[in-house]
Amino acid sequence: MKDRRAGQLLIIDDDQKLVGILAIKLNHLGYKVDTATSAMAGYKLATKDNYDLIVLDVMMPVRNGLELCADMRSSDVMSPILILSGKTDKVSIVQCLEAGADDYLTKPFVHGELAARVNALLRRNKRSFPTRHIVRDGLELDVASRLVKSGDNQTRLTKTETLLLLKLMNCAPDAVPKKELLEDVWGINHQHSSNRLEVYTKRLRAKLEELSGNDYIHNLRGSGYYFAKG
């Protein structure tokens, strides 16, 4: 049996050839990899075992990856989910976030890029936080459960949204530079990452506004983002 210390992954993609190639590459890096070539098979595995990371392709027949991602989140699958997509527009990225994905990787990609993204997500997921619970300006964040509360209302965030909000709340009222957010939240310095950060902060801002009726995430031009009620 393989050593699971590096992590147990699940790859869900209807392209059997690609699944096989990715599984071999990730196996060589020390990961234990399970695979599924249909949404139904992937859902059964994801809800049965507690995977360290799920790699999910968007384009699949019968039920696409975004629908499957949303189904898994509705079934309390808490594993980080990395979406593979051929689309790079902001609408597609927002759809990934709304479905509950933690990160996305655009096709085509080199295997080294996938490995780097997987490693970063796993490091981030295993990170221990000295701050488990934080309250600021009427907003309450529980890091372990990823629940954010305002009064009697609450909503669950993705791992990425939780880390982003925690960083901003801990640093409030100071603005956090974009470069620092990318390195601390995603774990690596993404190329072409400005759109990524913009999309994630916009989505988090919308979630918090829907929850509380207040705007908490602000962009300070040239300086980054900061947390404040207003």
N, C-alpha and C positions, 0 to 999 in steps of 0.2 A: 504493500500500500504506500502511496506517495505521502510525503510529509506535507501536512496541511498548513504549516506555519506561514507559508507564503500567501495562502488564501485559496478559497474554493470558489470558482467562477462558474457561471452559467452563460452560455452563448445561445441566443435564439435567433435563427435566420433560416429562411427557406432555401437558401443557396447552399446545398450540401458540400460543394467543392470548397467554397469560401470558409464554411464552418470547420471543415477538416483542416484547412491550412492554418486558420487562426488557433484552433485547438492545439495543433502540433507546436506552433511557435510559443504559445503561452505555457504549454507543458514543459518545454525546454527551459523556460524561465523559472520553473519550480512550482507553477500553479497546478492545482487539481482542477480539471475542466470537465463539466458536464455539458452536453449539447442537446438542442431540440430544433427540429426543422419545421415546426408548425406552431402556431400560436397556442393551440390547445395543449400540446405536449409541453411547451414552455411554461404555461400557466400552472399545470399540474406539478411540475418540478419546483417552480418558484414558491408555490404555496405549501409544499411539502417539506422543503429543506431551507435552512437559514444560510443563504449564500452570502459571501463577503462582497460580491459584485455581480451584477447582471449586465451583459452586453446584448443590446437589443436592436435589431434592424427595423427601420420604419416600413420599408416596402415588403409586405408579405400578403399572400392571398387570403381570402375569407375574412381575416381580422388583422388589420395592420398593427404595426408596432405601437403607435400612439394609443390606440384603443386597448391593446394588451397592457400597456404601461398603466393606464388609468384603472383597468380592472385589477391589476396587482396591488396598486395603492389602496383601492377600495377594500381589498381583502387583507389589508394590514401587512403587506409585504414591505419591510423596512429597508431591505438591501439597497445600496446605492445602484442607480441605473444609468448606464452610459448608452446613449442613443447613437446609432450609426445612420447617417442620412446623406443623401446626395444634394440636398438643398442648403443654401447658405443665407437665404433672405431672413429678415427679422420676423416675418409672420410665421415662418416654419419653426424658428427658434422658440418663439412665444408658445406655439402649439406644444412643443416638447416640454416646456416648463409647466404649462397648464395640465399636461398629462401626468406630471409628477417626476419627470426625469431630473437627475442631478447634474448631468453634463452631456455634451454631444460632440461627436466627431464627424466631420464631413468627409465623404468619399470623393475621389480615391485618397487613400492615405498609405503611408509606408508603415511597415510593421513596427519600426522603432517608435513612431508617433503613438500608435495604439498602446504599446508597452509603457511608454512614459505616462500616458493618460490613466491607464489602469493602475500603475504604481502610485500616482498622485492621489487618486480616489481612495485607494486602500489605506495609504498613510493617513489621509485626512479622516477616514472613517474610524481608524483605530486610535486617533489622537485623544489624549485625555485632557480634560479642561478643568482648570482650577475654579472657573466660574460655572456652576451648574444651574444657577438661578439668578436672574437679574430683573430688577424692576426700575423703570425710568419713565418719567413723564406719563404715567398712567398705563404704560404697556408692560406686561409681564412675560418674560421668556423663560421656559423650562427647556434647557439644552438637551437633556437626556430623552425626553419624550417628543421634542421638537414642537411643543405646543406654545403658541403665543396667545395671550389673553388680554382682553380689554373689557373691564366690567364683568358682565355675565356672559360675554361672547368669547369664543375661542376658535382657533383654526390650527391645523397642523401644517408645518412647513416641510419642504424637502431638506435634505442634509445641507445642500448648497445655500439655500435661503437662510437656514438656521445659522450657519457660520458667518454669512454676510451680515445678518442682523446683529449677531453677537459682537462682531468686530466693531460695528458702528456704534452700538450702545455702550460698549466698554470705553470707546474713545471719545464719546460725546462730552462736551459740545464741539470738540475739535473736528476739523475735516480730515479725512483719511485719504492720502494720495491714491490715485488709481493703481499705480504700480504696486503699492503695498497691499491693496485689496486683492489684486490678482495673485500675488505671491502667497498671501496668508490664506485666502479662501480656496483657491484652486491648486495651490501647491507647486505650480510651475509657471514660468513666464511665457504665456501663450503668445504666439505670433498672431498678428491681426486680431488682437483681443479686445479692442475698444468697443466693438459692437457687442461682444459677449457681455461685458460688464454693464453696458448701457441697457441691454435687454433684461438682464437679471435684476438690476436695481429698479427698473420700471415695473417689472412684474411684482417684486416685493412691495414696492410702494403702493401698487393697486390693491394687493392683498390686505395690507395694513389699513388702508383707507376704507376698504369695504368692511373690515372688522370693527374699526373704531370711529370712523367718520372724520379722522384727522390725517393730515399729511405729515409723515414722520421722516421720510427720506428726501434729502435735498442735495442738489448738485451745486457746488461752489465752483464756478467757472475758473479753470486753471489750477484749482487746488484739490479737487476730488469730491467726495461725498461726505455728508455729515448727518447725524441723527438729532432731530429736535421736533417737538410738537408745535405744529403751526401750519 
